[in-house]
């Protein structure tokens, strides 16, 4: 089975870093991933992530919305396309977050791996 990333673009990027030097932060993150299917075995994946200081989200946070464009083989189940397209797109989101934070003069933020296959929200019911 093949799911091929044909390209991606950043549709939204927000970064706020107004913390005083030496301030400890406790980060929390929220993410979502949705796929829209189009004709000719193509789809568009949208990955959103927001990482913020739990106590001061207005003083430190990064939000990224990344859009990926994919092709996949005929007959591939949508659940497989969903999982594999996420796995293709996530490293780019991770690199963007790390690059933005590293180039802003703070310690680089590296997103932890996300095991999309263990998330119930990504399961599709099949009708027999």
N, C-alpha and C positions, 0 to 999 in steps of 0.2 A: 504494500500500500504506500502510495506517495501523496504527500501534501507538500506543495512547493510554495514557498514565500516568493512572490514576484516583486514585492516592494513594500515600503512602509513610509509613514510620515507621522510627525508629531503634530497633533491637532490642538493640544493644550499643554502648557508647561508653566507652572507657577512655583516660585521659590521665595521663601521668606526666611531671613536669618538675622533676627534682631536681638539675640541673646547676648548678655554681657559675657566677657571672657570668664571661663571657669565655671559657668553655670552648668549644673548637671541636668540632663534631660532624660525623660523616660518616653521612648518612642512607641507609638501605636500605629498600626497601618490597616487600611481598608483597601480591598481591591475587588474588581469585577472583570469578567471577560464574557463578551457576547459575540456571537457570530451571526451575520446576515448572509443568506444564501441567494445567489443570482443564477441566471441560466448559464449553460455551457460549463458546468462543474467549476464555478468560481465562487468565491465568498470573500467577505470582508470581516475581519476580526477587530474588535475594539477592546483594548486592555486599558483599564483605568486603575491608578494606584494613588493613594494619598498617605503620606507618612508625616505625622505631626507629633510635637511634644504633647503628651497627654494633659499636662497642667497648663501649658501656654501655647495653644495651637496658633494664636495670632502672632507669636514671636518666633516660632520655628516650624517650618513644614515645607514639604515639596509635594506637588500634585502633577501627575503626568497622565495624559491620554494619548495612547499610541495606536494608530490604525495600521493594520497589515492587510495586504491584498494577496490572495492565495488562489492556486489552482489545485484540483485534486482529481484522482482517477475516478472514472465512471463506476458506480455501484458501491462506493465506500459509504459506510454508515455515518450519519451525521455526528454521532457521539465520537467516533474515531477522528473525524475531521476536526471537531471541536478541540479534542485533546491534543492532537498533533499540531494544529495551527498555533495553539497556545505555546506549546513547547518550542516552536520555531520563532515566535515573536518575543517571548519573555527575555531571552538574553539581550536583546536590543534595549528593552526597557531598563533592564538592570544596568547596562553600560551607560545609558543616558543619565540615570540617577547618580551613578558613581562619578561620572565626568563632571556633571554640574556641581555636585557638592565638593569634589576635590579641587575644582578650579575656582571655588568661591572663598578659599582660604580657611576652610574647616577640614576636619578629618573626613575622608571620603566615606560616604554611606554606601554600603553594599547590601542590596536587598537579599534576604534569605531565600533559598529555593522554595518554590511552591509546588507541592505534589498535587496537581490538578486531578489526577486519577482517584485520589482518596476523597474528593469532595462530592458529597451527595447531590449538590445542586447541578452538577454536570451530567447526571445520569438521565437517560431518556428511556421511557417506557416503550416497549415494542408490543404491537398488537400481532398476535399469531393468526 
